[in-house]
């Protein structure tokens, strides 16, 4: 969608492997191996996301398999010890599930992943129904956009809007996702605005904003004072 921000539904994987609350420990491990995933959403009624089971939720069973932890470990890692004894998805899952809306922007999804320190997010609609899953790799796909496509969007959506009649044509060059703007504009206070808007275009890696102000007009008569120079008072008619 040229000129429109990409949203999660544009890049998410729509085929999602999900678990029911009653899925057993071995079922979960087998499914993860079969589908080569490290985490899966847990749903109820076949659609609504209620939790997430990840490899981290499964590992305590192996970690604490061959011995009882000391008292300090028991107090410090009570949640992990409970998972070590779990046998179903309902007992293993992390709740509440961290999900993202299908109409969220890619930037919003990326911030949520970083904040929650997760590698993937179940994608849900307004009713909490599972619609897909988005991973870190999915979010990075925007950087595969063609340089020419990025340049066209910058010209149409940023340059044309901010600088409809520049003193000189503004040139937009894109190489490996790095955008360079050159040319002259009437109002140089708009340079940081232009840089910010360009950086917000999907797929832009960096911005080199080399826009300059209008050229200074040479004085038509060098003997005349500049317009900003005060003119001395006239002494005509004075007598000495």
N, C-alpha and C positions, 0 to 999 in steps of 0.2 A: 504494500500500500504506500505508494510514493507520496511523500509529504505528510504522512500520518505517523504518529509515534507507534512503535511496536509494543504490543502487550503480550502478556503471558500466554494467552490462547494461540498466538501466532507461532510460538516456538515449542510449546509443551508436547510431550508424548501422550497420545490419546489412548493407547493400549496400556492399561495399568494392571499389574498383578496385585490383588488385594487379598487380605485374610479375613476370615470371620473370627468372632470372639473365641470360638471353641477350637480353633486350629491348634494342633498339638506341637510340642517342641520339635519333634522330628519332622513333621510336615513343614514347619517353617524353615528348617535348615535345608531340607530337600528342595523346597520351592526357590529359596535364595540361590542355591547352587544351579538349579535348572535355568533360571532366568538371569543369572549373573547380576544380581542386585544386592546391595548391602542393607537395604531397608525397604519395608513395605507398609502401606497404610492398613489399618484394621477398620472394618466397616460393620455396621449393623443394618439390618433390613436390606442388605445387599448393596447399599449405596452411600449411606451417610458416614463420614469419617469420624471415628471416635478416638483413635490413637495411632501410634506408630510403633512398629517393632523393628529394631535395627540390630546389627551384629553386636553392638555394644551391650544391648539388652540380653544377648545370649551368652556372652563370654563369662559372666560370673559363675555359671554352672560348671564350666571347666576349671576356672580359677580356684574355686573352693571345693573341688571334687575330692581331693585326697587328704583333707584335714580340716579341723575346726580352727578358725581364726582366734587370735587372742582377744581379750576383753576390749582393748583400745580399738582394734579394727572393727569389732562388732558395733561399737558405738559410732564410729566414724563412717562406716559403710553399711549402715542398716538397710538402705534401699537395695544395694547390690546383693546383700545376703538374702533378702526376700526374693529377688529374681533368681538367685541360685537354686531356690527350691520351687520355682514356678514350672508349670508343665503346659500351660495354654497361652494363647496370644493375649487373652484378657488379663492374665496375671503378669505377663511380660511387658506389655505395651507401655510406652511413655504417654502420659496424658497431662494436660490436654494436647491434642495434636496441633502442631504448628502447620498451618495451611496458608495458602495464598489465593486470592480471588482471581478468576480467569480474566478479568478486565484490568488487573493491576499492571502497571508499567514494568518493564524489565528492570529499571532502576529500583523500583520499590521492592521487587522480588530479591534483587541482589542485596539490598540493605537488610532485608529480613533474614536472609541466609547468614549474612555476616553477624548480625545481632544475636541470632539463636545458635550460631555455630553448627549449622546443618549443611549437608551436601545436596539435598533435594527437598522439594516441597510438594505435597499433594495439592492439586488445583481443584477448587470447589466453586460451585455456583452460590447464589444467595441463600439457598436452602441447605447448604452444607453438603450437597451431593457431589460425590467424586466425579470429576470430569477429565482428569489427566494428572500428569506429574511433570514437574520441571526440575532440571538438574543444573548444576553449575555450567556444564558443557553447553546446555541449551541456551543459557543466557549469553555465552560468549559467541554464539553464532552470528550475532549482529555485526561482529567485527570481520565477517566474511563478505560484507557488502562491497560491491565493486566501487572503485575510486570514482568512476564517471557518474555513478548513481548518486554517490554522496555529494559530488560537486554540483550536480543538477539541483539537488534539494537545497543546498546552501544558497545557490543563486536565486532560486524561486521563492524560498521560504524566509531567508534571512536578508540577503542583499537587496532584493527588490522591495521588501517591506520597510527596511530601515533607511535605505538610500535610493529613493525613487528617481532622483535627478542629480547624480553626483557631478562635480565639476569635470571629472575625467572618469572614463570607464573603470570599474572595479574588476580586477582579475581574480578568479578563484582557481587555485591549483590544488590538487589532492594527490599525494603520493604515499602509498601504504597506509592510508587512513589519516595521514597528517595533512591538515588543511592550511593553506597559506593564502592570505588576503593581501592584495596590493592595490594601490590606487590612491586617489585623493577624495576627501569628503569635506563638506562645509563645516560640520560640527564634530570636532575631535573628541568631545565628551561622550560620543556614542561608540567609541572604540571598545571600551570594556564590555558594553552591552552586546556588541557584535560578537566579541570573543565568547561571551557566555552562551549566546544563542547557538553559535556554531558548535560549541562543545556539547550542547544538548542534542545535537542531531545523532541519531542512532548510527553506530559504526565509526564515529570520529575518535581517533586515538589521541590527537593533540591538535592545538591551534597555534599558528604563527600569524598574528595579526599585525601586519606592517602598513596599516592605513595611515596616511598623512593628511594634513590640512591643506587648504587651497594654496596655490602658488601666490607669492607676493607680487603685486603689480608694480612694475618699475615706474618711477616718477616720470610723468609726462614732461615736466619742466623742472630740472634739478635746482633752479634758482628760487622756485616757490617754496615756502615753508611747508612742512608736513601738516596735515590737517589737525594733528594732535598738538602741534607746537603753538603756544600762545602768541598772538600777534601783538607787538608792542603798540602802545597808544600813539595816535597821530599827534604830531606837533605843528600841524599847519596853522598859520595865522599867528604863531607866537612871535614876539619881538624880543630882542635882546637889548 
